[in-house]
Amino acid sequence: MSERHVQVEVPLATAWRTVAARPSPDGERWYADAAPLAFRARLDDAARTVLGPPPPAPVAPPGPTAGDGLLRPGDEAGFWTVLEADPAAYRLRLHARVHAPGTVRLSVWLTELSGRAGTCRVHVRIGFRPRGLVGAGYLLADLPAREVVVEGVARRLAADVAAGVA
């Protein structure tokens, strides 16, 4: 698991509107067009021509919806499927629909900083649950790349939150 935390001078509710925003018609959003994720999407497009479509995403569990203009469980965003979009907990969990010897998940959640009104922390975690021996090898081999990706996603998301991009 790779994880980063970034402090932003934005209230929780405002930050959530950026974190949980549905993709725009041009497809640009932090989870779809951040450079490391765009690179991964291109790799998977190439794999698709040889291997066919990736395994289907799990069915999103029932839960609270995020509201108008925001992601909801079952929505697709880039190569991700939304598993959870909980506005009460300020938590978003995504499942990657990619070719990998295991399961790739992205979690983003927000926490308020005590004593710092209007400031929150953005948490980003990318996890990989390996499947079989190939997956275990992939887990180790992919760690440096996953660290770069989580750093890039955390920085991009924090910048979007700070800029009020929704």
C-alpha positions in Angstrom: 0.0 0.0 0.0 1.2 3.5 -0.9 -0.2 6.5 0.9 0.2 10.3 1.0 -1.4 13.1 3.0 -1.5 16.7 1.9 -2.8 19.7 3.9 -4.9 22.2 2.1 -6.4 25.5 3.2 -10.0 24.6 2.2 -13.0 23.6 4.3 -14.0 19.9 4.2 -17.3 20.4 2.3 -15.6 22.5 -0.4 -12.8 20.0 -0.8 -15.3 17.1 -1.1 -17.0 18.8 -4.1 -13.6 18.5 -5.9 -12.7 15.0 -4.7 -16.1 13.5 -5.6 -16.8 15.5 -8.8 -18.0 13.5 -11.8 -15.8 13.6 -14.9 -16.5 16.6 -17.1 -17.7 16.0 -20.7 -14.0 16.4 -21.9 -13.1 13.6 -19.4 -10.6 15.7 -17.5 -10.5 15.0 -13.8 -7.6 14.2 -11.4 -8.4 10.5 -11.4 -8.5 10.3 -15.1 -5.9 12.7 -16.4 -3.2 13.0 -13.8 0.0 12.1 -15.8 0.8 8.8 -13.9 -2.8 7.6 -14.3 -3.0 8.6 -17.9 0.2 6.6 -18.6 -1.3 3.6 -16.8 -4.5 3.9 -18.9 -2.5 3.9 -22.1 -0.6 0.8 -20.9 -3.9 -0.9 -20.2 -5.3 0.1 -23.6 -2.3 -1.7 -25.2 -2.9 -4.8 -23.0 -6.6 -4.8 -24.1 -5.6 -5.4 -27.7 -3.8 -8.6 -26.7 -5.7 -9.8 -23.6 -9.2 -8.4 -24.2 -11.1 -6.5 -21.6 -10.0 -6.5 -18.0 -12.0 -8.4 -15.4 -15.3 -6.7 -14.4 -15.4 -4.4 -11.4 -17.2 -5.7 -8.3 -20.7 -4.5 -7.9 -20.7 -1.4 -5.8 -22.3 -1.9 -2.4 -25.4 0.1 -1.5 -24.6 3.2 0.4 -25.2 7.0 0.5 -25.1 8.8 -2.8 -22.8 11.8 -3.2 -25.5 14.1 -4.6 -26.0 16.0 -7.8 -22.9 16.4 -10.0 -20.9 14.1 -7.7 -19.8 10.5 -8.1 -22.0 7.7 -6.8 -21.3 4.0 -6.3 -21.3 2.2 -9.6 -20.2 5.3 -11.6 -17.2 5.0 -14.0 -14.5 7.6 -13.9 -11.6 7.0 -16.2 -10.6 3.3 -15.8 -12.1 3.4 -12.2 -15.4 2.1 -10.9 -16.7 3.9 -7.8 -17.2 1.5 -4.9 -18.0 4.1 -2.3 -18.7 7.9 -2.4 -19.7 8.8 1.2 -20.3 12.5 1.7 -20.8 12.1 5.4 -17.4 10.4 5.9 -15.8 12.4 3.1 -14.5 9.1 1.6 -14.2 7.9 -2.0 -13.1 4.4 -2.9 -12.4 3.3 -6.5 -11.6 0.0 -8.1 -9.3 0.0 -11.2 -10.6 -1.9 -14.2 -7.1 -2.8 -15.5 -5.2 -5.9 -16.4 -3.2 -6.8 -13.3 -2.4 -10.0 -11.4 -4.6 -8.8 -8.5 -6.9 -5.9 -7.4 -6.0 -2.2 -7.6 -7.9 0.2 -5.4 -7.6 3.9 -4.8 -9.0 5.6 -1.7 -9.3 9.3 -1.0 -10.6 10.7 2.2 -10.6 14.0 3.9 -10.1 14.9 7.5 -10.5 18.2 9.4 -7.5 19.5 11.2 -8.4 20.3 14.8 -8.0 24.0 15.7 -7.6 25.0 12.0 -11.0 26.1 10.7 -11.2 26.0 7.0 -8.2 23.6 6.7 -8.3 19.9 5.9 -6.0 17.0 5.0 -6.4 15.1 1.8 -5.4 11.4 2.2 -4.6 9.3 -0.9 -4.0 5.6 -0.8 -3.3 3.2 -3.6 -3.4 -0.5 -2.7 -2.7 -3.6 -4.6 -4.0 -7.0 -3.4 -1.9 -9.6 -5.3 -3.4 -12.8 -6.8 -1.0 -15.8 -6.9 2.7 -15.9 -7.3 2.7 -13.6 -10.3 0.8 -11.1 -8.3 3.2 -11.4 -5.4 6.1 -10.6 -7.8 4.2 -7.8 -9.3 3.5 -6.3 -5.9 7.2 -6.0 -5.3 8.2 -5.0 -8.8 5.4 -2.3 -9.0 6.1 -0.7 -5.7 8.4 2.1 -7.0 6.0 3.0 -9.7 3.0 2.9 -7.3 4.9 5.3 -5.0 5.4 7.7 -7.9 1.8 7.4 -8.9 0.4 8.1 -5.4 2.7 11.1 -5.0 1.6 12.5 -8.4 -2.1 11.9 -7.6 -1.9 13.4 -4.2 -0.2 16.5 -5.5 -2.6 16.9 -8.4 -5.6 16.4 -6.2 -4.4 18.8 -3.6 -3.8 21.4 -6.3 -7.3 20.9 -7.7 -8.8 21.1 -4.2 -6.9 24.3 -3.5 -7.9 25.8 -6.8 -11.5 24.8 -6.3 -11.7 22.7 -9.4 -14.9 20.8 -9.5 
